[in-house]
Amino acid sequence: MPDYSSLSLPELEDRIAIVRDNIRQLIEQAAAVSGGQNEERNADRIAQQTEELEALVKERDGRKRG
């Protein structure tokens, strides 16, 4: 998991927006494509991006609290 502590709050917000957009695009791609390998690859990518989003939000929220 990357270390986001070196990012400023605005940089964290930008990265969160980028990752949310990535997830949206991956979901759209998954809806348009069928097939075992493609679906599995998209599911893996969505999971990875979701994990990154959760880490970014946790870092941001931790800074806002304290």
N, C-alpha and C positions, 0 to 999 in steps of 0.2 A: 504494500500500500504506500503510495507516495506521501511525502511529508509536506503538508500545505502550510506549515507554520511560517514559512518565509514570504508568503503572499500577503499583500495588504488586503484590507476588507473590501475595497472596490475590485481588486483582482479576484478575490474569492467570489464575489457576486457575479462578475463576468464569467468566471469558470462554471459556476452553477448554471447560469443561463445557457451556456454552450452545451453542457452535459444534458440539460433538460431537452434542448433542441435535438441533440443526438438521439436521445431515447425516443422522442416523437418520430423522427425520421426512421429509426430502426423498426418501430411498431408499424409504420406505414409500409415499409418494405416487407415486413413479415406478413402483413395482410395481403399483399399483392403477389407473393411468391409461395409456391407450395413445393413440397419435396422434402424427403427426410433430412438430407445433409444441409440444405439451405435453412430449413426450419431450426435444426439443431444449432447451426452457426449463428443465426439471428438470436436465438434464445440465449446463447452464451454471451453474445455481444451486449444484449439488453441487460443481462445479469451483471456484467462487468461495469457497464455504465451506471446502473442503479447503485452498485456498491460504491463507485466513485462519488456519485451524487450524495449518498448518505454520509460519506466521510467529509465531503465539503460542507454540507449543511451542519454537521456536528462541529466542525472547526469554527464556522461562522457563528453559530449560536453560542458556543463557548466564549468567544470573544465579546459578543454583545452582552452576555451576562456579567462578564467580569473583568 
